[in-house]
Amino acid sequence: MQEFVDLLKILLPAGVVLYGMYLTVKAFLNKEFEKKLVDIKIKNTETVLPIRLQAYERMALFLERISPANLVVRVNDASFSSVAFHQQLLHEIREEFSHNLSQQVYMSDQAWDNVKKAMDDIISIINMAADKTNPQSRSIELAKNIFDLLSTRSEDPVNNALRFLKIEIRQAF
């Protein structure tokens, strides 16, 4: 029995010391892991932040390019009929959109939805103006109808989307 007590006298303190060492090493490793995680997040932020900012910049440029004031002036050709002009406007918007489609990965869902809604509203305005325009008329008639419809709206879809993008950028940065 004395040997068992002597063995316990040796094993019990050794076990306590071993458990203490286990807790110390575990705390050290957890701290190191957290430090590495923070370093990874910092490096990730350094990489992703400029890309996200660039995505918002590209979508702001997209919105500016599809705004009727810029789009009509950039695409208009006096030789176009209203039908050809209508098709060219829609083609330009779709091309711009498909060119910037990958930017949605770096944006919030709300921001992307606002951009898509603005694009859909512009397409809708162009289509409504085309419906009101004689197909044999010149492109200037369609342009006039687009601006007339836009002026009757209480809100500009492009400005709403741009405003949302700016607010989101200010919050993130």
C-alpha distance (Angstrom), angle and dihedral (degrees) to the residues before:
residue distance angle dihedral
M1 . . .
Q2 3.79 . .
E3 3.80 89.2 .
F4 3.79 90.1 53.8
V5 3.82 91.1 51.5
D6 3.80 90.6 47.1
L7 3.80 89.4 50.0
L8 3.81 90.0 50.2
K9 3.82 89.7 49.4
I10 3.78 88.4 57.4
L11 3.81 100.2 37.0
L12 3.80 97.9 43.8
P13 3.84 96.5 57.8
A14 3.80 89.8 39.2
G15 3.80 89.3 52.4
V16 3.81 91.7 48.5
V17 3.81 90.7 48.8
L18 3.80 90.6 46.6
Y19 3.82 91.6 49.3
G20 3.81 90.1 48.4
M21 3.79 90.2 51.2
Y22 3.81 89.7 48.4
L23 3.81 91.4 53.4
T24 3.83 91.5 46.0
V25 3.80 93.4 49.8
K26 3.80 91.7 44.4
A27 3.82 91.6 51.3
F28 3.81 90.4 47.2
L29 3.80 92.6 49.8
N30 3.82 92.1 46.6
K31 3.79 90.0 50.9
E32 3.79 91.3 49.4
F33 3.80 90.7 47.5
E34 3.81 91.2 51.5
K35 3.80 89.9 47.7
K36 3.81 90.9 52.4
L37 3.81 90.1 46.5
V38 3.80 90.8 53.1
D39 3.82 90.3 48.5
I40 3.80 90.4 51.2
K41 3.80 91.3 48.9
I42 3.80 91.1 49.7
K43 3.80 91.7 50.0
N44 3.80 89.9 45.5
T45 3.78 90.9 51.2
E46 3.80 90.8 48.9
T47 3.79 89.3 53.9
V48 3.80 102.0 36.9
L49 3.79 99.6 38.6
P50 3.83 95.4 67.4
I51 3.80 90.4 44.7
R52 3.81 91.7 50.9
L53 3.78 90.9 47.7
Q54 3.79 90.0 49.4
A55 3.82 89.9 51.0
Y56 3.80 91.0 54.3
E57 3.80 90.2 46.6
R58 3.79 91.3 51.0
M59 3.79 92.1 49.0
A60 3.80 90.5 49.3
L61 3.80 88.1 52.2
F62 3.81 89.9 47.2
L63 3.80 90.7 53.0
E64 3.78 91.5 48.4
R65 3.79 91.3 49.0
I66 3.83 93.5 51.4
S67 3.78 95.5 44.2
P68 3.81 105.8 116.3
A69 3.80 93.5 -122.2
N70 3.81 92.0 57.5
L71 3.78 98.1 32.3
V72 3.81 96.8 51.2
V73 3.80 93.0 47.4
R74 3.81 93.2 46.2
V75 3.83 96.9 45.9
N76 3.80 102.6 32.5
D77 3.77 118.4 113.5
A78 3.78 119.8 177.4
S79 3.80 90.3 -137.1
F80 3.83 92.7 61.3
S81 3.77 121.0 102.6
S82 3.79 114.7 -136.5
V83 3.82 90.0 -103.1
A84 3.81 93.2 51.8
F85 3.79 90.5 44.9
H86 3.80 90.9 49.9
Q87 3.80 91.1 51.8
Q88 3.79 91.8 46.2
L89 3.82 92.6 50.9
L90 3.79 92.1 51.2
H91 3.80 91.0 44.9
E92 3.82 90.9 52.8
I93 3.80 92.7 50.0
R94 3.79 92.9 48.4
E95 3.80 92.2 46.7
E96 3.80 91.7 50.2
F97 3.78 90.6 47.4
S98 3.80 95.5 48.6
H99 3.81 89.3 47.5
N100 3.82 90.2 56.6
L101 3.80 99.2 35.6
S102 3.80 94.4 109.1
Q103 3.81 91.7 60.5
Q104 3.79 90.3 79.4
V105 3.80 88.6 78.8
Y106 3.81 90.5 68.3
M107 3.79 97.8 41.9
S108 3.78 133.9 75.4
D109 3.79 117.0 -100.9
Q110 3.80 90.4 -114.2
A111 3.80 92.6 53.3
W112 3.79 91.7 48.5
D113 3.80 91.3 47.7
N114 3.81 90.3 51.7
V115 3.80 91.2 51.3
K116 3.81 91.8 48.9
K117 3.79 91.7 46.5
A118 3.81 90.9 51.9
M119 3.80 90.4 50.3
D120 3.80 92.0 47.6
D121 3.81 90.8 48.9
I122 3.81 91.7 51.0
I123 3.81 90.8 48.9
S124 3.79 89.2 48.7
I125 3.82 91.6 51.3
I126 3.80 91.0 48.9
N127 3.81 91.8 48.5
M128 3.81 92.9 48.0
A129 3.81 90.1 49.0
A130 3.81 90.2 49.1
D131 3.81 90.1 52.0
K132 3.82 89.2 54.6
T133 3.81 93.3 47.7
N134 3.78 125.7 85.6
P135 3.85 107.2 -114.4
Q136 3.82 91.2 -134.5
S137 3.81 94.3 53.2
R138 3.79 124.9 100.5
S139 3.78 124.5 -93.9
I140 3.81 91.2 -103.4
E141 3.82 89.6 69.6
L142 3.78 91.6 55.5
A143 3.81 90.5 46.7
K144 3.80 90.0 51.7
N145 3.80 91.7 49.7
I146 3.82 91.1 49.0
F147 3.80 91.4 53.6
D148 3.81 91.5 44.5
L149 3.81 91.1 53.6
L150 3.77 91.8 45.0
S151 3.78 91.7 51.6
T152 3.82 91.7 54.3
R153 3.81 91.9 57.0
S154 3.77 117.1 94.3
E155 3.82 92.8 -143.0
D156 3.77 133.3 34.5
P157 3.82 108.5 -129.1
V158 3.80 93.1 -149.1
N159 3.80 93.2 51.6
N160 3.80 91.1 48.7
A161 3.80 92.1 52.8
L162 3.80 92.4 44.3
R163 3.78 90.7 50.0
F164 3.79 90.4 51.9
L165 3.82 91.9 49.0
K166 3.80 91.4 50.5
I167 3.78 92.6 49.6
E168 3.77 91.7 49.4
I169 3.80 92.7 48.0
R170 3.80 90.9 50.6
Q171 3.80 90.8 51.2
A172 3.79 93.7 48.6
F173 3.76 96.3 43.9
